[in-house]
Amino acid sequence: MELRDLSDHVEYRAGRGIEEVARELGRDPSEFVKLSSNENPHGPSPKAAVAIREAATEVHRYPKAVHADLTAALAGKWGVTDEQVWLANGGDGALDYLARATLDPDDEVLVPSPGFTYYGMSARFHHGGVSEYAIEEGPEGFEMTPEAVLDAYDGERVVYLTSPHNPTGARFTLDEVEAVADETDEDTLVVVDEAYGEFADAPSAVSLLDERDGTDEQSSSSNHASRDDVAVLRTFSKAYGLAGTRLGYAVVPESWADAYARVQTPFAASVVACKAGLAALDDDEHVEKTTESVEWGREHLHEELDARTYESHGNFVLADVGDAASVTEATKREGVLVRDCTSFGLPEHVRVTVGTREETEHAVEVLNEVLAE
Ligand SMILES: Cc1ncc(COP(=O)(O)O)c(C=O)c1O
């Protein structure tokens, strides 16, 4: 038998792990600092780590009650109904659910370039086509504007806005998100990917959705109209430090929320992930520690790195180093892994995840030495 035609499908290439790189170079993993995958350098929420250990004795059961508990906790956090929270195996899984719920064969989606590869991958899995809008570099940095999106828009079924954007660090304001949603067709869904939302000093686009009255700190204060054409993606992978558990979710409009039961893979998030997520939600201290260190680290990178950097609202900073491939090779030999953005279509740029204070300082020193060569 033959597989379906996968020639249009692109491979997802995750940043390489420390062990892999250490093995390749015949060195000890402890000699490396990994600042290439936008992970949390402070580890998981300690409360989540305890919950994960405790969950070990429960993994023979399917995650039914705990799935419902986490959904309810998230619904409470955002001031939406439980049906509006679509738990998934990472934010990536939530993107798949949104594609399943919206795309008919040959529908098109509009994705940012540069941008997160999985939007296009997910659309292609669901027999959709992919068009791009450009985020161009200008004198002020990367220009991520509603105009850039709308100029490229041609009736696509789904438009992806990444805010804060990976890898540039730029973000859309809520007015800009609304401008895109207003100007696109009624049948176009605007997916606002807030994987890095906790690092931005800005309200979530959840405030644009149909919402229940007043439970929530972040969404009820909004004056924006309720919409049925915006969905928001969030993840536990970044600020909560749970990338390895694969836990994320979409918050969707109330009017089409019952679709979840029709599109979800049964038991979309594991017992371990759900327990960890519940505990992490209750661990403000860890999120605060993480976001404070990101603020410090972004500032440090902007001020001390001998390269053009860009304002970032994420837990990383993009830098123009001239030749990203050779710079990442050179820093790798010095034990610092940063992301070569060639695969994003930015061969002159590297993306540096903010590490612990020590890691970030060390990365800046090593990068500056390499850049001075
Ligand atoms: C922009 C963006 N969206 C979504 C994700 C997906 O995150 P996860 O599947 O780990 O929740 C990532 C991961 O790096 C990302 O950078």
The ligand as a Gaussian input file, in Angstrom:
#p B3LYP/6-31G(d) Opt

LIG

0 1
 C        4.162000      29.910000      19.238000
 C        3.971000      28.573000      19.854000
 N        2.751000      28.054000      19.892000
 C        2.521000      26.857000      20.426000
 C        3.551000      26.106000      20.957000
 C        3.199000      24.752000      21.444000
 O        3.544000      24.500000      22.717000
 P        3.122000      23.146000      23.425000
 O        2.619000      22.180000      22.395000
 O        4.357000      22.680000      24.112000
 O        2.044000      23.530000      24.369000
 C        4.853000      26.601000      20.930000
 C        5.966000      25.809000      21.449000
 O        7.095000      26.160000      21.456000
 C        5.068000      27.877000      20.356000
 O        6.281000      28.407000      20.274000

